[in-house]
Amino acid sequence: MGRFSYCVYLAIPCVVLGFVLGLISLRDLRTGAVFLIVVGALTIWPGVAMTIKRLHDLELSGWWLLPCYLSPISLFLFQLPYARVLASLINLVIFVLFVSLPGTDGPNRYGVKP
């Protein structure tokens, strides 16, 4: 999955959903939590699949997705100060890398470019 496809099908919808979630949470925190759980449950599988496709375009294994999830979780488990800010920064850096790095030219070990 190339940069443009990744942005159109995953990144932009996630930003829009995050904005909507923020607006809902401002009005009612409980409704925002329910909305987060429902949207998260519906989007986790497509998000993981698209991100793995993006990693394959970068000629990286899908296992590289684990640090994306484990680094913020580990910050909370170790109860580091400013864990939420650090987790957000880590995810932002990973997101910027996924969106900005060009894919491999031509076929790679994961197949031909779609």
N, C-alpha and C positions, 0 to 999 in steps of 0.2 A: 504494500500500500504506500503510495507516494505521499509527499508532504501535503499537497493540495487536497487529496482525498481524505487524508487523516484529519485535516482541519475542518473540511466541510461536513464530514460524517460523524466526527467525534468531538473535536475541540470546540467548535462554535456551539453545538447543542449543549455541551456541558457548561459553557459560560452562560448561556441563556437560562438554563435550568438553575444554575447557581444564583443568578440575579433574581429569578422568580422566587427561589427558596429564601433568599435574604429578605425580600419584600413580605413574604408570608410570615416569616419568623418575627419580623418587626411588629406585626399585628397580633399574632398569637403563637407563642413558642411551642405549645403542644401540637397545634396544627402543622407547624413547620417541621417538627420531629416526625410526625406521621408521613408527611409529604416526602421527607428525606428517605425514610425507610422504604416507602413504596417505589420511589424513583430509583433508589439504589438497587433494590431487588430486581427491577425491570431492566436496568442498564448495565449491571455488572458483567454479564456474559458477553454481550456485544462489545463492550468496552475492552475487555480482556482480549477477545478475538481480534479486534482491530489493532490493538497495540502490539500484539504478537505479529500480525502481518506487517506492521510498520517496522518492527525489529528485524524481521526477515528481510525487508527491503534494505535495511542498513547492514545486512549480512551478519546479524547477531542472533543468538539463540533466544527463544521465548523465555528461557530461564532468567534472562536479565530483567524481566518484569518483577521478579521477587524483591529486589532491593527497593523498587518503587513502593511496594506495600510494607515491607518489613522495616525500613528505616523510620518512618513516622511512628509505627507501632512500638518499636524499641525505644524511641524517645519518651513515649508515655510510660512504658513499663519501668524504665530507669528513673522516672520522675525528675527529669532534668528541668532546670528553670527555663521558662519560655519555650517549653516543648511544642506548644501549638504553633508558635511563630517559626521555630526551626523546622518543623514538619512541613509547614506551608512553603518555606523557602526551598527546601529540598525538592518538594513536588513541583514547584515553579521552575527550578533549574532543569529538572528532568523533562518537563513539558516543553521548555524552550529548546532543549537539545533535540527532542523528537520532532519538533516542528521545523527547526532550522537546518538540521544536517541533511545533506542531499543523499539520496539512495545510491546504490551501486549502479553503474552503467552496465547494461546488458544482463545476461543471466548470472546467477550466483548459485551457491550450493543449495538454496531453497527453491530454485526454479527460475523460470523466465520472468521478466518484468511484466506485470499485468497490463 
